[in-house]
Amino acid sequence: MGRFEDGTLAVAMAPPTSIAAWSLQFTMRRRFQLISGSVSGLITKSTASGYGGGVSGITITNSGEGRFNIALFRTDLSGDWDNGAYAFTVERLDSGRQSTIVQGYRHMT
């Protein structure tokens, strides 16, 4: 994905897991958080933002099977981005159930 392109990151839980009523947050960083300190996110998207229909950037496509899309807009990616791999995480934020459910890298050109 280029810095000046819109794109979608499609996520499917394996094995399929219901994510109904979950609060999810996507964060993209230059690298994963360090044990000794935190690394602030360059992009943050959330299902718990009070918006529906993907306005927040995360759209649940099948809650029963744990499928959702994360929209990355060219406006998110413009500015001071260097070419290279950027770490991303998707976390469940529900009280008592916080956990990282997806992590990976996205190559930016």
Phi, psi and omega in degrees: 000134178273164181292337185248030180235145169281147179206167179229131174259111181270131182238134176228122179292140177227119358291161179308131184223133178294130177243020179302130178068013175281148170260117183246147175224129176258135176224133174246134183226170174290332178202167178294156179298145179271152179298322185276353181190175182252155177243122184291151181279144175273328177225135175226131177231149184212144173276345183264025185274356181091001179252149177247177174062028176082004180301326181286345182108347176244126178240121175284121181260333175205095185293328181293330181254000178074042179248132177207159179244144175244118181274128173246111184268153180302331178291331175293325191259358180278164179103219190273064176251127174270154173297146177142187182269134178241135180280143173226152175225151168239125183240146171270129187254000184300137182306128180080355182230018183297132177194156172274123183254339179214140170212151181182193180234146175236124180276127179252134178236000000 
